[in-house]
Amino acid sequence: MSGVAEPQDLTGRCLCGGVNFRLTERPMGVVNCHCGQCRRFHGHVGAYVSVPRPTVRFEAEETLRWFRSSAKAQRGFCGTCGSSLFWKGDDSPFLDVTAGCLDAPTGLATLRHIFVADQGDYYVIDDALERFPGTASEPP
């Protein structure tokens, strides 16, 4: 770290500010998801932090919309500006928040890559971080 103190709570928002929130629990770090749905939703790799759902405090959510992207999950976005913001599994107590919508400085680092078996053919993963062909709960 650069000696900059990590913020206690992280804040984030969409591009237009219609969705604005605070994370009251610090996430461990960022996970990059290379699945086809994330690449379509974000226009490239999905970069997420996971926090318990009750620790997300919305200060504005009038424009928040949810899209059922699979039989088991939904993706949250701003209905006005289109910003990609969240992923939530139906049976998960966690909410995945896109790292790009968090206000800097976050003090976070990328931890691992998931769904690398679905990686796009137009880029290379060239770091030494942990990699999983599917989810991080599946053995590599």
DSSP file with accessible surface (Angstrom, degrees, kcal/mol):
  #  RESIDUE AA STRUCTURE BP1 BP2  ACC     N-H-->O    O-->H-N    N-H-->O    O-->H-N    TCO  KAPPA ALPHA  PHI   PSI    X-CA   Y-CA   Z-CA
    1    1 A M              0   0  162      0, 0.0     4,-0.0     0, 0.0     0, 0.0   0.000 360.0 360.0 360.0 158.8    0.0    0.0    0.0
    2    2 A S        -     0   0  103      2,-0.1     3,-0.1     1,-0.1     0, 0.0   0.300 360.0 -96.6 -88.3   9.5    1.1    3.6   -0.6
    3    3 A G  S    S+     0   0   77      1,-0.3     2,-0.4     0, 0.0    -1,-0.1   0.427  83.1 135.5  88.7  -3.3    0.6    4.6    3.0
    4    4 A V        -     0   0   82      1,-0.1    -1,-0.3     3,-0.0    -2,-0.1  -0.652  61.6-113.7 -79.1 131.4   -2.8    6.0    2.3
    5    5 A A        -     0   0   87     -2,-0.4    -1,-0.1    -3,-0.1     3,-0.0  -0.415  29.6-115.6 -65.6 138.1   -5.3    5.1    5.0
    6    6 A E        -     0   0   99     -2,-0.1   101,-0.1   101,-0.1    -1,-0.1  -0.575  33.1-111.0 -72.5 136.0   -8.1    2.7    3.8
    7    7 A P        -     0   0   39      0, 0.0    -1,-0.1     0, 0.0     3,-0.1  -0.398  17.9-136.7 -66.2 144.7  -11.5    4.3    4.0
    8    8 A Q  S    S+     0   0  155      1,-0.2     2,-0.4    -2,-0.0    18,-0.1   0.981  89.5  26.0 -66.0 -59.2  -13.7    2.7    6.7
    9    9 A D  S    S-     0   0   52     17,-0.1     2,-0.4    16,-0.0    15,-0.2  -0.853  80.2-138.8-102.9 142.2  -16.9    2.6    4.6
   10   10 A L  E     -A   23   0A   3     13,-1.4    13,-3.5    -2,-0.4     2,-0.3  -0.799  17.2-158.9 -96.1 144.6  -16.8    2.4    0.8
   11   11 A T  E     +A   22   0A  34     -2,-0.4    92,-3.3    92,-0.3     2,-0.3  -0.850  13.6 172.0-118.7 157.9  -19.2    4.4   -1.3
   12   12 A G  E     +AB  21 102A   0      9,-2.3     9,-2.6    -2,-0.3     2,-0.3  -0.980   7.1 176.4-158.1 167.2  -20.4    4.0   -4.8
   13   13 A R  E     -A   20   0A 106     88,-2.1     7,-0.2    -2,-0.3     2,-0.1  -0.984  32.0 -99.1-164.6 166.1  -22.8    5.2   -7.4
   14   14 A C        -     0   0    3      5,-2.1     3,-0.4    -2,-0.3    71,-0.0  -0.301  52.4 -91.7 -81.4 177.6  -23.9    4.8  -11.0
   15   15 A L  S    S+     0   0  135      1,-0.2    -1,-0.1     2,-0.1    67,-0.0   0.880 126.0  37.8 -62.1 -39.4  -22.8    7.3  -13.6
   16   16 A C  S    S-     0   0   66      1,-0.0    -1,-0.2     3,-0.0     0, 0.0   0.598 108.2-118.9 -91.6  -9.9  -25.8    9.6  -13.2
   17   17 A G  S    S+     0   0   23     -3,-0.4    -2,-0.1     2,-0.2    46,-0.0   0.464  78.5 123.5  87.0   2.1  -26.1    9.3   -9.4
   18   18 A G  S    S+     0   0   14      1,-0.2    45,-0.9    43,-0.1    44,-0.5   0.769  76.8  45.7 -66.9 -24.7  -29.6    7.8   -9.4
   19   19 A V  E    S+ C   0  61A   0     42,-0.2    -5,-2.1    44,-0.2     2,-0.4  -0.990  74.8 164.5-118.7 122.6  -28.2    4.8   -7.5
   20   20 A N  E     +AC  13  60A  45     40,-2.8    39,-2.8    -2,-0.5    40,-2.0  -0.998   7.6 161.9-141.9 132.1  -26.0    5.8   -4.6
   21   21 A F  E     -AC  12  58A   0     -9,-2.6    -9,-2.3    -2,-0.4     2,-0.4  -0.938  29.3-137.0-151.2 169.1  -24.9    3.5   -1.8
   22   22 A R  E     -AC  11  57A  83     35,-2.2    35,-3.0    -2,-0.3     2,-0.6  -0.989  13.7-144.2-131.2 137.0  -22.5    2.8    1.1
   23   23 A L  E     -AC  10  56A   0    -13,-3.5   -13,-1.4    -2,-0.4    33,-0.2  -0.920  10.8-171.1-100.6 117.1  -20.8   -0.5    2.0
   24   24 A T  S    S+     0   0   51     31,-2.9     2,-0.4    -2,-0.6    32,-0.1   0.468  72.4  58.4 -90.7  -0.9  -20.6   -0.7    5.8
   25   25 A E  S    S-     0   0   95     30,-0.4   -15,-0.1    27,-0.1    -1,-0.1  -0.998  88.1-123.7-127.0 130.0  -18.4   -3.8    5.7
   26   26 A R        -     0   0   58     -2,-0.4     2,-0.1   -18,-0.1   -17,-0.1  -0.524  25.3-131.4 -72.1 129.9  -15.1   -3.8    3.9
   27   27 A P        -     0   0   10      0, 0.0    24,-0.1     0, 0.0     3,-0.1  -0.377  15.0-121.7 -74.0 159.9  -14.8   -6.5    1.2
   28   28 A M  S    S-     0   0  168     22,-0.4     2,-0.3     1,-0.3    81,-0.3   0.834  71.3 -66.6 -70.6 -35.8  -11.7   -8.7    1.1
   29   29 A G        -     0   0    6     21,-0.2    21,-0.4    79,-0.1     2,-0.3  -0.977  62.5 -53.5 168.3-171.1  -10.8   -7.7   -2.4
   30   30 A V  E     -d  110   0B  13     79,-2.4    81,-3.7    -2,-0.3    82,-0.9  -0.713  34.2-161.0 -99.9 140.0  -11.8   -7.8   -6.1
   31   31 A V  E     -dE 112  48B  28     17,-2.6    17,-2.6    -2,-0.3     2,-0.6  -0.987  12.9-143.6-118.6 127.9  -12.6  -10.9   -8.1
   32   32 A N  E     -dE 113  47B  28     80,-2.6    82,-2.9    -2,-0.5     2,-0.5  -0.828  13.2-158.0 -92.6 124.4  -12.5  -10.8  -11.9
   33   33 A C  E     -dE 114  46B   7     13,-3.7    13,-2.5    -2,-0.6    82,-0.2  -0.902  13.8-176.1-107.1 127.4  -15.2  -12.9  -13.6
   34   34 A H        +     0   0    4     80,-2.3    81,-0.1    -2,-0.5    -1,-0.1   0.205  37.2 132.3-105.1  12.9  -14.6  -13.9  -17.2
   35   35 A C     >  -     0   0   18     79,-0.1     4,-2.3     1,-0.1     5,-0.2  -0.218  68.8-112.9 -66.0 158.1  -18.0  -15.7  -17.8
   36   36 A G  H  > S+     0   0   25      1,-0.2     4,-2.1     2,-0.2     5,-0.2   0.859 115.0  54.1 -61.1 -36.9  -19.9  -14.8  -21.0
   37   37 A Q  H  > S+     0   0   86      2,-0.2     4,-2.8     1,-0.2    -1,-0.2   0.932 109.3  47.3 -65.9 -42.9  -22.7  -13.1  -19.1
   38   38 A C  H  > S+     0   0    3      2,-0.2     4,-2.9     1,-0.2     6,-0.5   0.928 110.4  52.6 -63.5 -42.7  -20.4  -10.8  -17.3
   39   39 A R  H  X S+     0   0   64     -4,-2.3     4,-1.6     1,-0.2    -1,-0.2   0.910 114.1  43.1 -61.7 -37.7  -18.6   -9.9  -20.5
   40   40 A R  H  < S+     0   0  222     -4,-2.1    -2,-0.2    -5,-0.2    -1,-0.2   0.911 116.0  47.6 -72.4 -40.0  -21.9   -9.1  -22.2
   41   41 A F  H  < S+     0   0   45     -4,-2.8    -2,-0.2     1,-0.2    -1,-0.2   0.884 126.4  27.1 -68.5 -39.2  -23.2   -7.1  -19.1
   42   42 A H  H  < S-     0   0   52     -4,-2.9    -1,-0.2     2,-0.5    -2,-0.2   0.567 103.1-117.6-100.3 -13.8  -20.1   -5.1  -18.6
   43   43 A G  S  < S+     0   0   63     -4,-1.6     2,-0.3    -5,-0.4    -3,-0.2   0.476  93.5  11.0  84.8   0.7  -18.7   -5.0  -22.1
   44   44 A H  S    S-     0   0   82     -6,-0.5    -2,-0.5    -5,-0.1    -1,-0.3  -0.879 118.3 -12.2-174.0-152.6  -15.6   -6.9  -20.8
   45   45 A V        -     0   0   27     -2,-0.3     2,-0.5    -3,-0.1   -11,-0.2  -0.290  63.2-124.7 -64.4 143.4  -14.6   -8.7  -17.6
   46   46 A G  E     -E   33   0B   0    -13,-2.5   -13,-3.7   -11,-0.1     2,-0.5  -0.781  22.1-164.7 -88.4 131.0  -16.7   -8.3  -14.5
   47   47 A A  E     +E   32   0B  31     -2,-0.5    52,-3.0   -15,-0.3    53,-0.5  -0.978  19.8 173.4-118.6 117.6  -14.8   -7.0  -11.5
   48   48 A Y  E     -EF  31  98B  14    -17,-2.6   -17,-2.6    -2,-0.5     2,-0.4  -0.911  30.0-155.8-129.0 152.5  -16.7   -7.5   -8.2
   49   49 A V  E     - F   0  97B   1     48,-2.5    48,-3.2    -2,-0.3     2,-0.4  -0.932  23.8-140.1-116.5 147.1  -16.5   -7.2   -4.5
   50   50 A S  E     + F   0  96B  57    -21,-0.4   -22,-0.4    -2,-0.4    46,-0.2  -0.929  26.4 165.1-112.1 133.3  -18.8   -9.3   -2.3
   51   51 A V  E     - F   0  95B   0     44,-2.1    44,-3.0    -2,-0.4     5,-0.1  -0.975  46.7 -88.6-139.6 152.5  -20.4   -8.1    0.9
   52   52 A P  E >   - F   0  94B  28      0, 0.0     3,-2.1     0, 0.0    42,-0.3  -0.392  42.0-121.8 -58.7 136.3  -23.3   -9.3    3.0
   53   53 A R  G >  S+     0   0   82     40,-2.8     3,-1.8     1,-0.3    41,-0.1   0.861 108.9  58.5 -51.4 -43.0  -26.5   -7.9    1.7
   54   54 A P  G 3  S+     0   0   94      0, 0.0    -1,-0.3     0, 0.0    40,-0.1   0.677  96.5  65.2 -65.9 -11.9  -27.5   -6.1    4.9
   55   55 A T  G <  S+     0   0   17     -3,-2.1   -31,-2.9   -32,-0.1     2,-0.7   0.412  80.2  91.7 -90.8   4.1  -24.3   -4.1    4.8
   56   56 A V  E <   -C   23   0A  14     -3,-1.8     2,-0.6   -33,-0.2   -33,-0.2  -0.888  60.2-168.4 -98.3 116.3  -25.3   -2.3    1.6
   57   57 A R  E     -C   22   0A 140    -35,-3.0   -35,-2.2    -2,-0.7     2,-0.5  -0.925  10.5-147.2-109.0 112.3  -27.0    1.0    2.6
   58   58 A F  E     +C   21   0A  62     -2,-0.6   -37,-0.3   -37,-0.2     3,-0.2  -0.670  21.1 177.2 -82.4 128.4  -28.8    2.7   -0.3
   59   59 A E  E    S+     0   0A 106    -39,-2.8     2,-0.3    -2,-0.5   -38,-0.2   0.637  82.6   9.3 -97.5 -23.4  -28.8    6.5   -0.2
   60   60 A A  E     +C   20   0A  20    -40,-2.0   -40,-2.8     1,-0.0    -1,-0.4  -0.932  62.0 151.3-154.2 132.7  -30.6    6.7   -3.5
   61   61 A E  E >   +C   19   0A  98     -2,-0.3     3,-1.4   -42,-0.2   -42,-0.2   0.184  33.3 120.3-147.5  20.1  -32.1    3.8   -5.5
   62   62 A E  T 3  S+     0   0  139    -44,-0.5   -43,-0.1     1,-0.3   -44,-0.1   0.821  85.1  40.5 -58.7 -33.4  -34.9    5.3   -7.5
   63   63 A T  T 3  S+     0   0   22    -45,-0.9    16,-3.7     2,-0.0    -1,-0.3   0.393  84.7 123.5 -99.9   4.3  -33.4    4.2  -10.8
   64   64 A L  E <   -G   78   0B  16     -3,-1.4     2,-0.3   -46,-0.3    14,-0.2  -0.485  37.2-179.5 -70.0 129.0  -32.1    0.8   -9.7
   65   65 A R  E     -G   77   0B 118     12,-2.8    12,-2.4    -2,-0.3     2,-0.4  -0.941  16.2-143.9-127.2 152.4  -33.5   -2.0  -11.9
   66   66 A W  E     -G   76   0B  80     -2,-0.3     2,-0.5    10,-0.2    10,-0.2  -0.953   7.5-164.0-120.8 137.7  -33.0   -5.7  -11.8
   67   67 A F  E     -G   75   0B 118      8,-2.6     8,-2.8    -2,-0.4     2,-1.0  -0.980  22.1-131.8-120.5 125.1  -32.7   -8.1  -14.7
   68   68 A R  E     +G   74   0B 111     -2,-0.5     6,-0.2     6,-0.2     3,-0.1  -0.674  30.9 174.3 -76.2 104.3  -33.1  -11.9  -14.2
   69   69 A S  E     +     0   0B  19     -2,-1.0     2,-0.3     4,-0.8     5,-0.2   0.594  62.9   1.6 -91.6 -12.3  -30.0  -13.1  -16.1
   70   70 A S  E >  S-G   73   0B  36      3,-1.5     3,-0.7    -3,-0.1    -1,-0.1  -0.947  85.0 -88.6-158.7 176.8  -30.4  -16.8  -15.2
   71   71 A A  T 3  S+     0   0  101     -2,-0.3     3,-0.1     1,-0.2    -3,-0.0   0.677 126.1  33.2 -67.1 -14.8  -32.6  -19.1  -13.3
   72   72 A K  T 3  S+     0   0  143      1,-0.1    18,-2.9    18,-0.0    19,-0.4   0.363 116.0  42.2-125.0   5.6  -30.6  -18.5  -10.2
   73   73 A A  E <   -GH  70  89B   0     -3,-0.7    -3,-1.5    16,-0.3    -4,-0.8  -0.988  51.7-151.7-153.8 160.2  -29.4  -14.8  -10.3
   74   74 A Q  E     -GH  68  88B  44     14,-2.4    14,-2.7    -2,-0.3     2,-0.4  -0.942  13.2-142.2-129.8 154.9  -30.2  -11.2  -11.1
   75   75 A R  E     -GH  67  87B   8     -8,-2.8    -8,-2.6    -2,-0.3     2,-0.4  -0.962  14.5-144.6-119.7 134.0  -28.1   -8.3  -12.3
   76   76 A G  E     +GH  66  86B   0     10,-2.0     9,-2.6    -2,-0.4    10,-2.0  -0.796  27.1 158.0-101.2 141.1  -28.7   -4.8  -11.0
   77   77 A F  E     -GH  65  84B  59    -12,-2.4   -12,-2.8    -2,-0.4     2,-0.5  -0.952  46.0 -91.7-151.2 165.1  -28.2   -1.7  -13.2
   78   78 A C  E  >  -G   64   0B   0      5,-1.9     4,-1.5    -2,-0.3   -14,-0.2  -0.747  25.5-151.9 -84.8 126.4  -29.3    1.9  -13.4
   79   79 A G  T  4 S+     0   0   41    -16,-3.7    -1,-0.1    -2,-0.5   -15,-0.1   0.623  92.6  44.9 -72.9 -11.9  -32.4    2.3  -15.5
   80   80 A T  T  4 S+     0   0  101    -17,-0.2    -1,-0.1     3,-0.1   -16,-0.0   0.897 128.8  16.7 -95.9 -56.1  -31.4    5.9  -16.5
   81   81 A C  T  4 S-     0   0   45      2,-0.1    -2,-0.1   -18,-0.1   -18,-0.0   0.616  94.6-125.7 -97.6 -12.4  -27.7    5.8  -17.3
   82   82 A G     <  +     0   0   48     -4,-1.5    -3,-0.1     1,-0.2     0, 0.0   0.521  45.7 166.3  84.4   4.5  -27.3    2.0  -17.8
   83   83 A S        -     0   0   29     -6,-0.1    -5,-1.9     1,-0.1     2,-0.5  -0.298  37.8-126.6 -58.0 134.2  -24.4    1.5  -15.4
   84   84 A S  E     +H   77   0B  29     -7,-0.2    -7,-0.2     1,-0.2    -1,-0.1  -0.727  45.3 154.6 -79.8 125.9  -23.7   -2.1  -14.4
   85   85 A L  E     +     0   0B   0     -9,-2.6    13,-2.8    -2,-0.5     2,-0.3   0.760  42.4  19.4-125.5 -42.0  -23.8   -2.3  -10.6
   86   86 A F  E     -HI  76  97B   0    -10,-2.0   -10,-2.0    11,-0.2     2,-0.4  -0.943  36.8-162.5-141.8 159.1  -24.7   -5.6   -9.0
   87   87 A W  E     -HI  75  96B  61      9,-2.2     9,-2.8    -2,-0.3     2,-0.4  -0.990  19.0-179.1-135.9 132.7  -25.0   -9.3   -9.2
   88   88 A K  E     -H   74   0B  42    -14,-2.7   -14,-2.4    -2,-0.4     2,-0.3  -0.977  19.8-143.4-138.7 127.2  -27.0  -11.3   -6.7
   89   89 A G  E >   -H   73   0B   7      5,-0.4     3,-1.4    -2,-0.4   -16,-0.3  -0.666  23.8-126.3 -80.0 140.4  -27.6  -15.0   -6.5
   90   90 A D  T 3  S+     0   0   60    -18,-2.9    -1,-0.1    -2,-0.3   -17,-0.1   0.850 108.3  36.0 -57.2 -37.5  -31.1  -16.0   -5.3
   91   91 A D  T 3  S+     0   0  162    -19,-0.4    -1,-0.3     2,-0.0   -18,-0.1   0.268  97.5 102.9-102.1  11.5  -29.8  -18.2   -2.5
   92   92 A S    <   -     0   0   40     -3,-1.4   -39,-0.0     2,-0.1     0, 0.0  -0.774  60.0-151.4 -99.8 140.0  -26.8  -16.1   -1.5
   93   93 A P  S    S+     0   0   87      0, 0.0   -40,-2.8     0, 0.0     2,-0.3   0.472  77.4  84.1 -80.5  -0.3  -26.6  -13.9    1.5
   94   94 A F  E     -F   52   0B  90    -42,-0.3     2,-0.4   -41,-0.1    -5,-0.4  -0.716  64.6-149.9-105.5 154.4  -24.1  -11.7   -0.4
   95   95 A L  E     -F   51   0B  10    -44,-3.0   -44,-2.1    -2,-0.3     2,-0.6  -0.988  15.5-142.5-117.3 128.9  -24.4   -9.0   -2.9
   96   96 A D  E     -FI  50  87B  29     -9,-2.8    -9,-2.2    -2,-0.4     2,-0.4  -0.841  18.1-163.0 -93.3 125.5  -21.6   -8.6   -5.5
   97   97 A V  E     -FI  49  86B   0    -48,-3.2   -48,-2.5    -2,-0.6   -11,-0.2  -0.900  25.1-111.1-111.7 133.9  -20.9   -5.0   -6.3
   98   98 A T  E >   -F   48   0B   9    -13,-2.8     3,-1.2    -2,-0.4   -50,-0.3  -0.449  19.6-143.0 -67.0 131.3  -19.0   -3.9   -9.4
   99   99 A A  G >  S+     0   0   23    -52,-3.0     3,-1.5     1,-0.2    -1,-0.2   0.829  95.4  65.5 -64.7 -30.7  -15.6   -2.6   -8.3
  100  100 A G  G 3  S+     0   0   78    -53,-0.5    -1,-0.2     1,-0.3   -52,-0.1   0.699  95.6  56.2 -68.7 -18.1  -15.7    0.1  -11.0
  101  101 A C  G <  S+     0   0   15     -3,-1.2   -88,-2.1   -16,-0.1    -1,-0.3   0.503  85.7 103.5 -92.3  -0.9  -18.7    1.9   -9.4
  102  102 A L  B <  S-B   12   0A  16     -3,-1.5   -90,-0.3    -4,-0.3     2,-0.3  -0.561  77.9-113.8 -81.5 143.0  -16.9    2.4   -6.1
  103  103 A D        -     0   0   63    -92,-3.3   -92,-0.3    -2,-0.2    -1,-0.1  -0.554  49.7 -82.7 -75.7 137.4  -15.5    5.8   -5.2
  104  104 A A  S    S+     0   0   91     -2,-0.3     2,-0.1     1,-0.1    -1,-0.1  -0.519 103.4  49.1 -84.4 150.7  -11.7    6.0   -5.0
  105  105 A P        +     0   0   82      0, 0.0    -2,-0.1     0, 0.0    -1,-0.1   0.516  60.4 157.8 -85.9 142.4   -9.6    5.4   -3.1
  106  106 A T        -     0   0   34      2,-0.1     3,-0.1    -4,-0.1    -2,-0.1   0.720  39.4-142.6 -96.0 -28.8  -10.8    1.9   -2.2
  107  107 A G        +     0   0   20      1,-0.3     2,-0.2  -101,-0.1  -101,-0.1   0.631  56.9 134.1  72.9  12.5   -7.6    0.4   -0.9
  108  108 A L        -     0   0   30    -79,-0.1     2,-0.3     0, 0.0    -1,-0.3  -0.589  39.9-159.9 -95.5 158.5   -8.7   -2.9   -2.6
  109  109 A A        -     0   0   64    -81,-0.3   -79,-2.4    -2,-0.2     2,-0.3  -0.940  30.0-100.0-131.4 155.2   -6.6   -5.2   -4.7
  110  110 A T  E     -d   30   0B  55     -2,-0.3   -79,-0.2   -81,-0.2     3,-0.1  -0.607  35.1-177.3 -75.7 133.6   -7.6   -7.9   -7.2
  111  111 A L  E     -     0   0B  55    -81,-3.7    19,-0.8    -2,-0.3     2,-0.3   0.802  52.3 -21.5-100.1 -41.7   -7.5  -11.4   -5.6
  112  112 A R  E     -dj  31 130B  60    -82,-0.9   -80,-2.6    17,-0.2     2,-0.4  -0.979  51.0-112.9-163.2 170.6   -8.3  -13.9   -8.3
  113  113 A H  E     -dj  32 131B   6     17,-2.5    19,-1.8    -2,-0.3     2,-0.3  -0.953  28.4-166.8-117.2 137.8  -10.0  -14.7  -11.7
  114  114 A I  E     +d   33   0B  29    -82,-2.9   -80,-2.3    -2,-0.4    21,-0.2  -0.855  65.7  22.6-122.7 160.6  -13.0  -16.9  -12.0
  115  115 A F    >   +     0   0   56     19,-2.7     3,-1.7    -2,-0.3    19,-0.2   0.828  66.6 155.4  54.0  39.8  -14.6  -18.6  -15.0
  116  116 A V  G >   +     0   0   29     16,-2.3     3,-1.5    18,-0.3    18,-0.1   0.747  63.3  71.5 -67.7 -18.8  -11.4  -18.4  -16.9
  117  117 A A  G 3  S+     0   0   74     16,-1.1    -1,-0.3    15,-0.3    17,-0.1   0.761 101.0  46.2 -65.3 -21.2  -12.6  -21.4  -19.0
  118  118 A D  G <  S+     0   0   73     -3,-1.7    -1,-0.3    15,-0.3    -2,-0.2   0.278  84.4 143.5-101.4   7.9  -15.1  -18.9  -20.6
  119  119 A Q    <   -     0   0   65     -3,-1.5   -84,-0.1     1,-0.1   -83,-0.1  -0.112  57.1-104.0 -51.0 142.4  -12.5  -16.1  -21.1
  120  120 A G    >   -     0   0    5      1,-0.1     3,-0.8   -85,-0.1    -1,-0.1  -0.314  20.2-128.3 -65.4 153.5  -12.9  -14.1  -24.3
  121  121 A D  T 3  S+     0   0  160      1,-0.2    -1,-0.1    -3,-0.1    -2,-0.1   0.453  98.2  71.2 -84.5   2.8  -10.5  -14.8  -27.2
  122  122 A Y  T 3  S+     0   0  124      2,-0.0     2,-0.3     0, 0.0    -1,-0.2   0.372  97.6  42.5-102.6   4.8   -9.4  -11.1  -27.5
  123  123 A Y    <   -     0   0   37     -3,-0.8     2,-0.4     2,-0.0     0, 0.0  -0.960  66.4-134.3-146.7 165.4   -7.4  -10.8  -24.3
  124  124 A V        -     0   0  112     -2,-0.3     2,-0.8    -5,-0.0    -3,-0.0  -0.960  14.9-136.4-121.9 137.3   -4.8  -12.5  -22.2
  125  125 A I        +     0   0   14     -2,-0.4   -12,-0.0     1,-0.1    -2,-0.0  -0.852  34.0 169.4 -89.1 109.7   -4.8  -12.9  -18.5
  126  126 A D        +     0   0  142     -2,-0.8     2,-0.2     2,-0.0    -1,-0.1   0.029  36.5  94.6-119.6  29.1   -1.1  -12.2  -17.8
  127  127 A D  S    S-     0   0   57      2,-0.1    -2,-0.0     3,-0.0     0, 0.0  -0.609  76.1-119.3-109.1 177.0   -0.9  -11.8  -14.0
  128  128 A A        +     0   0  109     -2,-0.2     3,-0.1   -16,-0.0    -1,-0.0   0.180  66.5 129.6-101.6  17.8    0.1  -14.4  -11.4
  129  129 A L  S    S-     0   0   56      1,-0.1   -17,-0.2   -17,-0.0    -2,-0.1  -0.293  71.1 -81.0 -72.3 158.7   -3.2  -14.3   -9.5
  130  130 A E  E     -j  112   0B 102    -19,-0.8   -17,-2.5     1,-0.0     2,-0.4  -0.247  49.6-158.8 -55.1 141.5   -5.2  -17.4   -8.6
  131  131 A R  E     -j  113   0B 102    -19,-0.2   -17,-0.2    -3,-0.1     3,-0.1  -0.991  11.9-171.3-132.4 139.1   -7.3  -18.7  -11.5
  132  132 A F        -     0   0   15    -19,-1.8   -16,-2.3    -2,-0.4   -15,-0.3  -0.989  23.7-142.6-128.0 136.0  -10.4  -21.0  -11.5
  133  133 A P  S    S-     0   0   57      0, 0.0   -16,-1.1     0, 0.0   -15,-0.3   0.844  93.7  -1.1 -65.2 -31.0  -12.0  -22.5  -14.5
  134  134 A G  S    S-     0   0    5      1,-0.5   -19,-2.7     4,-0.2   -18,-0.3  -0.053 123.4 -16.6-123.4-129.8  -15.5  -22.0  -12.9
  135  135 A T    >   -     0   0   37    -21,-0.2     3,-1.5     1,-0.1    -1,-0.5  -0.315  65.1-110.5 -77.3 164.9  -16.3  -20.5   -9.5
  136  136 A A  T 3  S+     0   0   43      1,-0.3    -1,-0.1    -4,-0.1    -5,-0.0   0.671 117.2  63.7 -69.9 -14.2  -13.7  -20.2   -6.8
  137  137 A S  T 3  S+     0   0  110      2,-0.1    -1,-0.3    -5,-0.0    -2,-0.0   0.568  89.6  80.5 -86.3  -7.7  -15.6  -22.9   -4.9
  138  138 A E  S <  S-     0   0   91     -3,-1.5    -4,-0.2     1,-0.0     0, 0.0  -0.812  93.4-108.1 -96.1 138.1  -14.8  -25.4   -7.6
  139  139 A P              0   0  112      0, 0.0    -5,-0.1     0, 0.0    -2,-0.1  -0.347 360.0 360.0 -64.7 142.6  -11.3  -27.0   -7.6
  140  140 A P              0   0  121      0, 0.0    -8,-0.1     0, 0.0    -4,-0.0  -0.177 360.0 360.0 -66.7 360.0   -8.9  -25.7  -10.4
